[in-house]
């Protein structure tokens, strides 16, 4: 199997995992009263083991699957993630596409670039994986919630029954609760999975 076909097979595997997580409860892990998403984890791992281009592409797929779910099985706040949804007179728009796609693409891009940067700086691999996972997850969460605040502050506050003056604090609380859980989950999962599969992939590349 030549290297390009091998990379395509591995990438397809990550796509399949992303779709399974999106369509099943495995995409969200209940921790107490909170729910931590796992959907960002395959994107980070893909970017690390295959590169930032593949990571960005898987991030785009992450975004497109989220767009699909929010369009065809909408919740009261799905207008934030889909321009095709109108709920209670509140509609999504072009900014919905920004929120659902751009942070996910940048998640893959950032993960791949950060990992390679720390690798060139000779940072210990375990520390590299942990820092890359935490920083990339933080950027992703901040961009999504920041997009909601910038583009949909009033309608989101209305649907959530939150005074708009309190919305920033509410979103910040999400970053410091769910966001921290997702960063920890990403760091542990990425460290374990990458340390397990990266040597296998590298050995396979040497025999191509």
N, CA and C of each residue as an Amber inpcrd file, in Angstrom:
protein
   624
   0.8550000  -1.1990000   0.0000000   0.0000000   0.0000000   0.0000000
   0.8830000   1.2390000   0.0000000   0.6970000   2.1460000  -1.0040000
   1.5430000   3.3280000  -1.0280000   1.1020000   4.3170000   0.0510000
   1.9670000   5.3030000   0.3100000   1.7580000   6.1990000   1.4510000
   0.4800000   7.0180000   1.3290000   0.1360000   7.4640000   0.1130000
  -1.0700000   8.2790000  -0.0690000  -2.3300000   7.4800000   0.2350000
  -2.3670000   6.2390000  -0.2440000  -3.5250000   5.3870000   0.0250000
  -3.6200000   5.1000000   1.5250000  -2.4800000   4.8570000   2.1340000
  -2.4490000   4.5820000   3.5730000  -2.9840000   5.7710000   4.3700000
  -2.5660000   6.9750000   4.0130000  -3.0320000   8.1780000   4.7040000
  -4.5380000   8.3500000   4.5100000  -5.0230000   8.0480000   3.3060000
  -6.4590000   8.1620000   3.0280000  -7.2530000   7.1740000   3.8730000
  -6.7430000   5.9690000   4.0110000  -7.4200000   4.9560000   4.8310000
  -7.4790000   5.4100000   6.2910000  -6.3550000   5.9120000   6.7970000
  -6.3100000   6.3760000   8.1900000  -7.2500000   7.5690000   8.3830000
  -7.2430000   8.4870000   7.4060000  -8.1310000   9.6540000   7.5040000
  -9.5950000   9.2120000   7.4870000  -9.9290000   8.2470000   6.6360000
 -11.3010000   7.7400000   6.5620000 -11.7310000   7.1420000   7.8940000
 -10.7860000   6.5250000   8.5820000 -11.0580000   5.9650000   9.9030000
 -11.4510000   7.0680000  10.8760000 -10.7330000   8.1890000  10.8320000
 -11.0640000   9.3220000  11.7040000 -12.4310000   9.9120000  11.3480000
 -12.7410000   9.9780000  10.0690000 -14.0500000  10.4780000   9.6380000
 -15.1610000   9.5960000  10.2040000 -14.9650000   8.2830000  10.1180000
 -15.9630000   7.3460000  10.6370000 -16.1710000   7.5330000  12.1400000
 -15.0800000   7.7170000  12.8700000 -15.1780000   7.9380000  14.3210000
 -15.9540000   9.2170000  14.6080000 -15.6600000  10.2710000  13.8740000
 -16.3350000  11.5620000  14.0790000 -17.8370000  11.4310000  13.8490000
 -18.2230000  10.7100000  12.8100000 -19.6440000  10.5410000  12.5000000
 -20.3320000   9.7050000  13.5740000 -19.6660000   8.6490000  14.0370000
 -20.2380000   7.8120000  15.1010000 -20.4580000   8.6380000  16.3650000
 -19.4770000   9.4480000  16.7300000 -19.6140000  10.2860000  17.9240000
 -20.7630000  11.2830000  17.7680000 -20.9120000  11.8310000  16.5600000
 -21.9480000  12.8210000  16.3280000 -23.3440000  12.2040000  16.4190000
 -23.4830000  10.9730000  15.9470000 -24.8030000  10.3530000  15.8380000
 -25.1920000   9.5090000  17.0390000 -24.2990000   9.3710000  18.0200000
 -24.5930000   8.5360000  19.1910000 -24.3180000   9.3090000  20.4810000
 -24.7770000   8.7790000  21.6070000 -24.4900000   9.4300000  22.9040000
 -23.0100000   9.4640000  23.2580000 -22.1730000   8.7230000  22.5110000
 -20.7400000   8.7350000  22.7900000 -20.1280000  10.1170000  22.5580000
 -20.8420000  10.9560000  21.8250000 -20.3320000  12.3000000  21.5630000
 -20.4150000  13.2200000  22.7650000 -21.1710000  12.8140000  23.7680000
 -21.3200000  13.6280000  24.9730000 -21.2280000  12.7300000  26.1990000
 -20.3610000  13.0950000  27.1250000 -20.1760000  12.3010000  28.3410000
 -20.7160000  13.0870000  29.5350000 -21.7480000  12.5560000  30.2130000
 -22.2640000  13.2550000  31.3940000 -21.2890000  13.1550000  32.5560000
 -20.9650000  14.2990000  33.1390000 -20.0920000  14.3430000  34.3230000
 -20.8080000  15.1980000  35.3550000 -21.4840000  14.5270000  36.2970000
 -22.3120000  15.2700000  37.2390000 -23.4810000  15.9160000  36.5110000
 -23.6450000  17.2140000  36.7000000 -24.7310000  17.9420000  36.0320000
 -24.2880000  18.4870000  34.6810000 -23.0230000  18.2540000  34.3180000
 -22.4790000  18.7980000  33.0810000 -22.3430000  17.7140000  32.0270000
 -22.2120000  18.1550000  30.7600000 -21.9460000  17.2360000  29.6660000
 -20.7100000  17.7230000  28.9160000 -19.7190000  16.8580000  28.8210000
 -18.4900000  17.1990000  28.1000000 -18.5270000  16.5240000  26.7360000
 -18.3230000  17.2990000  25.6690000 -18.3200000  16.7270000  24.3340000
 -16.9790000  16.0580000  24.0390000 -17.0270000  15.0130000  23.2250000
 -15.8030000  14.3240000  22.7930000 -15.5380000  14.5490000  21.3030000
 -16.3860000  15.3440000  20.6530000 -16.3280000  15.4830000  19.2000000
 -15.0540000  16.1540000  18.7080000 -14.4160000  16.9270000  19.5680000
 -13.2010000  17.6280000  19.1560000 -11.9640000  16.7250000  19.2130000
 -12.0640000  15.6120000  19.9440000 -10.8830000  14.7720000  20.1920000
 -10.3430000  14.1100000  18.9220000 -11.1800000  13.4790000  18.0670000
 -10.6310000  12.8970000  16.8320000  -9.9510000  13.9280000  15.9370000
 -10.4480000  15.1560000  15.9450000  -9.8430000  16.2130000  15.1230000
  -8.4210000  16.5070000  15.5950000  -8.2420000  16.6130000  16.9040000
  -6.9190000  16.8800000  17.4620000  -5.9640000  15.7300000  17.1600000
  -6.4340000  14.5010000  17.3710000  -5.5820000  13.3370000  17.1260000
  -5.2050000  13.2420000  15.6510000  -6.1630000  13.4440000  14.7760000
  -5.9020000  13.4000000  13.3360000  -4.8490000  14.4270000  12.9360000
  -4.9800000  15.6450000  13.4590000  -4.0260000  16.7060000  13.1280000
  -2.6240000  16.3660000  13.6060000  -2.5290000  15.6770000  14.7260000
  -1.2270000  15.3250000  15.2870000  -0.5730000  14.1950000  14.4920000
  -1.3260000  13.1470000  14.1700000  -0.7170000  11.9800000  13.5380000
  -0.6240000  12.0970000  12.0160000  -1.5060000  12.9100000  11.3980000
  -1.4670000  13.0520000   9.9440000  -0.9850000  14.4190000   9.4830000
  -1.2510000  15.4740000  10.2620000  -0.8180000  16.8120000   9.8790000
  -1.9520000  17.8100000   9.9240000  -1.5910000  19.0910000   9.8800000
  -2.5940000  20.1430000  10.0550000  -3.5990000  20.2190000   8.9080000
  -3.2080000  19.8260000   7.6940000  -4.1490000  19.8660000   6.5730000
  -5.2740000  18.8560000   6.7760000  -4.9040000  17.6350000   7.1250000
  -5.9140000  16.6190000   7.4020000  -6.7370000  16.9910000   8.6280000
  -6.0690000  17.5980000   9.6330000  -6.7930000  18.0430000  10.8220000
  -7.8320000  19.0900000  10.4910000  -7.4600000  20.0590000   9.6490000
  -8.4020000  21.1020000   9.2480000  -9.5550000  20.5050000   8.4510000
  -9.2700000  19.5310000   7.5870000 -10.3190000  18.8950000   6.7890000
 -11.2810000  18.1150000   7.6780000 -10.7390000  17.3900000   8.6660000
 -11.6190000  16.6720000   9.5870000 -12.4180000  17.6660000  10.4310000
 -11.8010000  18.8020000  10.7610000 -12.5370000  19.8510000  11.4690000
 -13.7060000  20.3620000  10.6340000 -13.4950000  20.4960000   9.3290000
 -14.5820000  20.9020000   8.4280000 -15.6950000  19.8590000   8.4450000
 -15.3210000  18.5860000   8.4310000 -16.3270000  17.5130000   8.4780000
 -17.0780000  17.5510000   9.8040000 -16.3600000  17.7870000  10.8890000
 -16.9780000  17.9850000  12.2070000 -18.0360000  19.0850000  12.1190000
 -17.6640000  20.2070000  11.5160000 -18.5900000  21.3200000  11.3790000
 -19.7940000  20.9820000  10.5110000 -19.5600000  20.2750000   9.4110000
 -20.6530000  19.9230000   8.4960000 -21.6250000  18.9330000   9.1430000
 -21.0910000  17.9770000   9.9220000 -21.9820000  17.0420000  10.6080000
 -22.8000000  17.7690000  11.6730000 -22.1920000  18.7490000  12.3280000
 -22.9170000  19.5560000  13.3050000 -24.0110000  20.3800000  12.6190000
 -23.6930000  20.9200000  11.4520000 -24.6840000  21.6610000  10.6610000
 -25.8500000  20.7530000  10.2940000 -25.5450000  19.5370000   9.8820000
 -26.5740000  18.5690000   9.4960000 -27.4820000  18.2450000  10.6810000
 -26.8830000  17.9310000  11.8230000 -27.6590000  17.5640000  13.0060000
 -28.5530000  18.7150000  13.4470000 -27.9990000  19.9260000  13.4810000
 -28.7750000  21.0790000  13.9470000 -29.8620000  21.4850000  12.9550000
 -29.6890000  21.1170000  11.6900000 -30.7020000  21.4350000  10.6820000
 -31.8570000  20.4370000  10.7080000 -31.5320000  19.1520000  10.8500000
 -32.5620000  18.1180000  10.7190000 -33.0990000  17.6060000  12.0560000
 -32.3680000  17.8430000  13.1570000 -32.9030000  17.5320000  14.4910000
 -32.6440000  18.7410000  15.3960000 -33.3290000  19.8380000  15.1120000
 -33.0160000  21.0970000  15.7940000 -33.4320000  21.1210000  17.2660000
 -32.6940000  21.9220000  18.0240000 -33.0210000  22.2580000  19.4050000
 -33.3800000  23.7460000  19.4230000 -33.8200000  24.2880000  20.5560000
 -34.1940000  25.7120000  20.5840000 -33.0660000  26.6750000  20.1940000
 -31.7980000  26.2450000  20.3170000 -30.6860000  27.1390000  19.9700000
 -29.9800000  26.7230000  18.6760000 -30.5980000  25.8690000  17.8750000
 -29.9430000  25.3910000  16.6520000 -29.7360000  26.4900000  15.6140000
 -30.4660000  27.5900000  15.7330000 -30.2710000  28.6980000  14.7900000
 -28.8490000  29.2470000  14.8680000 -28.1810000  29.0280000  15.9960000
 -26.7960000  29.4700000  16.1620000 -25.8610000  28.7030000  15.2300000
 -26.2190000  27.4460000  14.9290000 -25.3440000  26.5640000  14.1500000
 -25.8690000  26.2380000  12.7570000 -27.0580000  26.7350000  12.4060000
 -27.6080000  26.4400000  11.0850000 -28.3500000  27.6530000  10.5250000
 -27.9980000  28.0720000   9.3030000 -28.7070000  29.1950000   8.6830000
 -30.0660000  28.7890000   8.1340000 -30.3840000  27.5020000   8.2170000
 -31.6210000  26.9900000   7.6130000 -32.7380000  26.8060000   8.6310000
 -32.5040000  27.2420000   9.8650000 -33.4500000  26.9940000  10.9440000
 -34.0960000  28.2950000  11.4060000 -35.4110000  28.2400000  11.6000000
 -36.1470000  29.3270000  12.2390000 -36.9530000  28.7290000  13.3860000
 -36.7020000  29.1940000  14.5870000 -37.3910000  28.6780000  15.7730000
 -37.9460000  29.8640000  16.5560000 -39.2700000  29.8660000  16.7320000
 -39.9080000  30.9500000  17.4710000 -39.6630000  32.3110000  16.8500000
 -39.5880000  32.3430000  15.5380000 -39.3560000  33.6040000  14.8430000
 -37.9020000  34.0280000  14.7960000 -37.0030000  33.2210000  15.3670000
 -35.5760000  33.5250000  15.3610000 -34.8930000  32.6350000  14.3250000
 -34.1850000  33.2560000  13.3830000 -33.5880000  32.5060000  12.2810000
 -32.0710000  32.5370000  12.3420000 -31.4870000  31.4610000  11.8440000
 -30.0560000  31.4580000  11.6280000 -29.7180000  32.2650000  10.3880000
 -28.4460000  32.5370000  10.1890000 -28.0290000  33.3130000   9.0250000
 -26.5870000  32.9320000   8.6580000 -25.9490000  33.7530000   7.8250000
 -24.5860000  33.4640000   7.4050000 -23.6370000  33.3270000   8.5920000
 -23.8930000  34.0960000   9.6510000 -23.0300000  34.0090000  10.8340000
 -23.1000000  32.6360000  11.4970000 -24.2220000  31.9360000  11.3100000
 -24.3370000  30.5740000  11.8400000 -23.2990000  29.6620000  11.2000000
 -23.0620000  29.8660000   9.8920000 -22.0520000  29.0690000   9.1930000
 -20.6630000  29.3500000   9.7510000 -20.4040000  30.6100000  10.0880000
 -19.1070000  30.9520000  10.6900000 -18.9220000  30.1830000  11.9940000
 -19.9480000  30.1930000  12.8470000 -19.8290000  29.5570000  14.1600000
 -19.6970000  28.0480000  14.0400000 -20.4370000  27.4370000  13.1150000
 -20.4410000  25.9800000  13.0290000 -19.2280000  25.4260000  12.2790000
 -18.6010000  26.2530000  11.4150000 -17.5000000  25.7360000  10.5970000
 -16.1200000  26.2580000  11.0020000 -15.9750000  27.5630000  11.1370000
 -14.6430000  28.1530000  11.3120000 -13.9310000  27.6660000  12.5740000
 -14.5670000  27.6570000  13.7560000 -13.8430000  27.1630000  14.9420000
 -13.4010000  25.7160000  14.8020000 -14.1740000  24.9020000  14.0690000
 -13.8430000  23.4870000  13.9130000 -12.6650000  23.3040000  12.9630000
 -12.6470000  24.0990000  11.8870000 -11.5060000  24.0600000  10.9670000
 -10.2380000  24.5240000  11.6840000 -10.3610000  25.6080000  12.4400000
  -9.2020000  26.1340000  13.1690000  -8.7480000  25.1840000  14.2680000
  -9.6590000  24.3830000  14.8020000  -9.2820000  23.3700000  15.7960000
  -8.2560000  22.4130000  15.2080000  -8.5450000  21.8940000  14.0090000
  -7.6050000  20.9870000  13.3600000  -6.3240000  21.6720000  12.9470000
  -6.4550000  22.8700000  12.4070000  -5.2840000  23.6290000  11.9680000
  -4.3710000  23.9480000  13.1440000  -4.9510000  24.4590000  14.2150000
  -4.1740000  24.8290000  15.4000000  -3.4920000  23.6200000  16.0290000
  -4.2180000  22.5140000  16.1220000  -3.6610000  21.3120000  16.7440000
  -2.4230000  20.8270000  16.0030000  -2.5240000  20.7500000  14.6560000
  -1.3970000  20.2760000  13.8650000  -0.2030000  21.2050000  13.9280000
  -0.4570000  22.5040000  13.8230000   0.6360000  23.4810000  13.8240000
   1.3060000  23.5740000  15.1880000   0.5100000  23.5660000  16.2480000
   1.0760000  23.6390000  17.6040000   1.9490000  22.4190000  17.8990000
   1.4430000  21.2410000  17.5340000   2.2070000  20.0230000  17.8020000
   3.5470000  20.0540000  17.0730000   3.5420000  20.4460000  15.8060000
   4.7830000  20.5010000  15.0300000   5.7280000  21.5700000  15.5830000
   5.1790000  22.6930000  16.0320000   6.0100000  23.7550000  16.6110000
   6.7050000  23.2500000  17.8700000   5.9580000  22.6480000  18.7840000
   6.5510000  22.1480000  20.0190000   7.5300000  21.0070000  19.7440000
   7.2560000  20.2430000  18.6870000   8.1620000  19.1650000  18.3010000
   9.5020000  19.7400000  17.8570000   9.4490000  20.8140000  17.0610000
  10.6920000  21.4660000  16.6110000  11.4470000  22.1040000  17.7660000
  10.7040000  22.5220000  18.7990000  11.3300000  23.1260000  19.9750000
  11.8610000  22.0720000  20.9520000  11.7490000  20.7970000  20.5610000
  12.2680000  19.6730000  21.3580000  11.5700000  19.5380000  22.7060000
  10.3030000  19.9210000  22.7610000   9.5370000  19.7540000  23.9910000
   9.1560000  18.2870000  24.1540000   9.2200000  17.7960000  25.3650000
   8.8660000  16.4130000  25.6700000   7.5250000  16.0660000  25.0250000
   7.4460000  14.8850000  24.4000000   6.2490000  14.5430000  23.6340000
   4.9840000  14.5250000  24.4870000   5.0690000  13.9800000  25.6920000
   3.8890000  13.9380000  26.5590000   3.3890000  15.3420000  26.8780000
   4.3080000  16.2220000  27.2130000   3.9490000  17.6160000  27.5070000
   3.3950000  18.2780000  26.2550000   4.0120000  18.0000000  25.1250000
   3.5480000  18.5400000  23.8430000   2.0900000  18.1420000  23.5970000
   1.7760000  16.8620000  23.7590000   0.4200000  16.3780000  23.5080000
  -0.5850000  17.0200000  24.4530000  -0.2010000  17.1580000  25.7110000
  -1.1080000  17.7480000  26.7030000  -1.3630000  19.2220000  26.4010000
  -0.2870000  19.9810000  26.1650000  -0.4390000  21.4120000  25.9010000
  -1.2130000  21.6450000  24.6040000  -0.8680000  20.8850000  23.5610000
  -1.5670000  21.0290000  22.2810000  -3.0570000  20.7710000  22.4420000
  -3.4180000  19.7320000  23.1730000  -4.8230000  19.3870000  23.3830000
  -5.5600000  20.4780000  24.1450000  -4.9470000  20.9620000  25.2170000
  -5.6000000  21.9680000  26.0610000  -5.7640000  23.2870000  25.3180000
  -4.7070000  23.7480000  24.6820000  -4.7630000  25.0460000  23.9900000
  -5.7400000  24.9920000  22.8190000  -5.6870000  23.9300000  22.0310000
  -6.5770000  23.8110000  20.8780000  -8.0400000  23.7440000  21.3050000
  -8.3150000  22.9830000  22.3600000  -9.6860000  22.8850000  22.8610000
 -10.1690000  24.2270000  23.3890000  -9.2990000  24.9340000  24.1020000
  -9.6720000  26.2490000  24.6330000  -9.9980000  27.2220000  23.5020000
  -9.1700000  27.2430000  22.4690000  -9.4090000  28.1440000  21.3320000
 -10.7310000  27.8060000  20.6580000 -10.9820000  26.5110000  20.4630000
 -12.2230000  26.0780000  19.8190000 -13.4450000  26.5160000  20.6270000
 -13.4400000  26.2210000  21.9270000 -14.5690000  26.5840000  22.7870000
 -14.7740000  28.0900000  22.8220000 -13.6790000  28.8350000  22.9340000
 -13.7680000  30.2950000  23.0120000 -14.3190000  30.8970000  21.7240000
 -13.9230000  30.3360000  20.5760000 -14.4130000  30.8480000  19.3000000
 -15.9060000  30.5800000  19.1170000 -16.3510000  29.3820000  19.5110000
 -17.7750000  29.0640000  19.3910000 -18.6050000  29.9820000  20.2810000
 -18.2410000  30.0620000  21.5530000 -19.0080000  30.8810000  22.4890000
 -18.8510000  32.3670000  22.1930000 -17.6420000  32.7560000  21.7390000
 -17.4350000  34.1500000  21.3380000 -18.2910000  34.5130000  20.1410000
 -18.4220000  33.5750000  19.1980000 -19.2730000  33.8170000  18.0300000
 -20.7290000  33.9890000  18.4260000 -21.1810000  33.1750000  19.3810000
 -22.5510000  33.3190000  19.8780000 -22.7500000  34.7010000  20.4900000
 -21.7710000  35.1420000  21.2690000 -21.8880000  36.4430000  21.9430000
 -21.8740000  37.5970000  20.9420000 -21.0100000  37.5030000  19.9470000
 -20.8740000  38.5990000  18.9790000 -22.0600000  38.6540000  18.0170000
 -22.4850000  37.4850000  17.5070000 -23.4740000  37.4680000  16.4250000
 -24.9150000  37.2160000  16.8730000 -25.1010000  36.5610000  18.0300000
 -26.4590000  36.1580000  18.4130000 -26.7770000  36.4690000  19.8690000
 -26.1800000  37.5020000  20.4080000 -26.3590000  37.7930000  21.8360000
 -27.8350000  37.9450000  22.2080000 -28.5660000  38.7800000  21.4900000
 -29.9670000  39.0320000  21.8470000 -30.8580000  37.8120000  21.6480000
 -30.8680000  37.1860000  20.4620000 -31.7450000  36.0070000  20.3060000
 -31.3630000  34.8430000  21.2090000 -30.0750000  34.6200000  21.4290000
 -29.6400000  33.5260000  22.2990000 -30.0980000  33.7910000  23.7320000
 -29.9720000  35.0410000  24.1830000 -30.4270000  35.4110000  25.5300000
 -31.9250000  35.2130000  25.6630000 -32.6590000  35.5480000  24.6080000
 -34.1150000  35.3970000  24.6330000 -34.5150000  33.9370000  24.7640000
 -33.9170000  33.0780000  23.9390000 -34.2500000  31.6520000  23.9670000
 -33.8670000  31.0300000  25.3030000 -32.7140000  31.4170000  25.8390000
 -32.2330000  30.8670000  27.1020000 -32.8490000  31.5500000  28.3330000
 -33.6530000  32.5880000  28.0640000 -34.2810000  33.3470000  29.1610000
 -33.2340000  33.9180000  30.1100000 -32.1940000  34.5140000  29.4900000
 -31.0970000  35.1310000  30.2420000 -31.1050000  36.6330000  29.9440000
 -31.0190000  37.4910000  30.9470000 -30.8510000  38.9130000  30.6490000
 -29.5900000  39.1160000  29.8130000 -29.6840000  39.8940000  28.7600000
 -28.5330000  40.0440000  27.8760000 -27.3230000  40.6090000  28.6180000
 -27.5690000  41.3680000  29.6750000 -26.4630000  41.9170000  30.4640000
 -25.6820000  40.8250000  31.1960000 -26.3060000  39.6480000  31.3560000
 -25.6450000  38.5410000  32.0540000 -25.0710000  37.4950000  31.1070000
 -25.2830000  37.6790000  29.7970000 -24.9030000  36.6410000  28.8470000
 -23.4020000  36.3710000  28.8690000 -22.5990000  37.4080000  28.9190000
 -21.1470000  37.2110000  28.9200000 -20.7270000  36.3390000  30.0990000
 -21.2750000  36.6200000  31.2740000 -20.9180000  35.8320000  32.4600000
 -21.3810000  34.3820000  32.3210000 -22.5420000  34.1780000  31.7000000
 -23.0560000  32.8280000  31.5020000 -22.1360000  32.0500000  30.5610000
 -21.7370000  32.6770000  29.4520000 -20.8500000  32.0130000  28.5040000
 -19.4740000  31.7630000  29.1180000 -19.0050000  32.7060000  29.9230000
 -17.7250000  32.5230000  30.6080000 -17.8060000  31.3480000  31.5780000
 -18.9490000  31.1940000  32.2180000 -19.1360000  30.0690000  33.1400000
 -19.0770000  28.7450000  32.3890000 -19.5940000  28.7300000  31.1640000
 -19.5290000  27.5100000  30.3530000 -18.0780000  27.1670000  30.0430000
 -17.2740000  28.1970000  29.7260000 -15.8540000  27.9670000  29.4420000
 -15.1490000  27.3840000  30.6560000 -15.5020000  27.8540000  31.8400000
 -14.8000000  27.4360000  33.0590000 -15.4110000  26.1900000  33.7000000
 -16.4590000  25.6290000  33.1040000 -17.0340000  24.3750000  33.6050000
 -16.9010000  23.3040000  32.5190000 -17.8180000  23.3290000  31.5600000
 -17.7330000  22.3750000  30.4520000 -16.4060000  22.4730000  29.7180000
 -15.9540000  23.7170000  29.5070000 -14.7180000  23.9190000  28.7600000
 -13.5210000  23.2600000  29.4220000 -13.4030000  23.4210000  30.7300000
 -12.2800000  22.8130000  31.4510000 -12.3860000  21.2900000  31.4240000
 -13.5980000  20.7690000  31.5850000 -13.7910000  19.3190000  31.5020000
 -13.3720000  18.7890000  30.1300000 -13.7360000  19.5250000  29.0840000
 -13.3830000  19.0940000  27.7300000 -11.8780000  19.1890000  27.4840000
 -11.2260000  20.1720000  28.0790000  -9.7730000  20.2780000  27.9570000
  -9.0760000  19.1110000  28.6460000  -9.5540000  18.7580000  29.8430000
  -8.9760000  17.6240000  30.5720000  -9.2300000  16.3240000  29.8110000
 -10.4500000  16.1600000  29.3380000 -10.8060000  14.9580000  28.5870000
  -9.9520000  14.8290000  27.3320000  -9.7530000  15.9490000  26.6390000
  -8.9270000  15.9380000  25.4270000  -7.4840000  15.5880000  25.7600000
  -6.9360000  16.1990000  26.8010000  -5.5370000  15.9640000  27.1620000
  -5.2950000  14.4960000  27.4880000  -6.1740000  13.8960000  28.2860000
  -6.0080000  12.4910000  28.6810000  -6.1860000  11.5720000  27.4730000
  -7.2480000  11.8060000  26.7010000  -7.5540000  10.9290000  25.5580000
  -6.4870000  11.0190000  24.4810000  -6.0840000  12.2420000  24.1380000
  -5.0860000  12.4340000  23.0870000  -3.7500000  11.8280000  23.4990000
  -3.3540000  12.0380000  24.7520000  -2.1000000  11.4740000  25.2490000
  -2.1090000   9.9490000  25.1130000  -3.1870000   9.3310000  25.5530000
  -3.2720000   7.8660000  25.5230000  -3.3170000   7.3420000  24.0830000
  -4.1970000   7.9070000  23.2590000  -4.4050000   7.3740000  21.9100000
  -3.1970000   7.6270000  21.0150000  -2.6490000   8.8380000  21.0490000
  -1.5190000   9.1550000  20.1770000  -0.3010000   8.3210000  20.5520000
  -0.0250000   8.1850000  21.8400000   1.1190000   7.3670000  22.2560000
   0.9550000   5.9150000  21.8170000  -0.3030000   5.4820000  21.6550000
  -0.5670000   4.1040000  21.2570000  -0.4810000   3.9230000  19.7410000
  -1.0640000   4.8590000  18.9620000  -1.1850000   4.6240000  17.5140000
  -0.0780000   5.2710000  16.6830000   0.5490000   6.3300000  17.2010000
   1.5560000   7.0250000  16.3890000   2.7330000   6.1150000  16.0280000
   3.2770000   5.3320000  16.9630000   4.3800000   4.4260000  16.5780000
   3.9500000   3.4040000  15.5260000   2.6950000   2.9410000  15.6130000
   2.2000000   1.9730000  14.6340000   2.1410000   2.5920000  13.2480000
   1.6290000   3.8300000  13.1820000   1.5360000   4.5270000  11.8980000
   2.9180000   4.8080000  11.3320000   3.8380000   5.2290000  12.1980000
   5.1990000   5.5370000  11.7330000   5.9220000   4.2840000  11.2490000
   5.7160000   3.1510000  11.9370000   6.3140000   1.9020000  11.4770000
   5.7590000   1.4880000  10.1350000   4.4610000   1.6870000   9.9610000
   3.8330000   1.3560000   8.6920000   4.3660000   2.2170000   7.5630000
   4.6250000   3.4990000   7.8570000   5.1580000   4.4060000   6.8210000
   6.5430000   3.9840000   6.3660000   7.3290000   3.4320000   7.2920000
   8.7000000   3.0220000   6.9460000   8.6930000   1.8150000   5.9950000
   7.6200000   1.0370000   6.0400000   7.5710000  -0.1560000   5.2060000
   6.8350000   0.0750000   3.8900000   6.4080000   1.3190000   3.6700000
   5.7200000   1.6260000   2.4050000   6.7250000   1.6970000   1.2840000
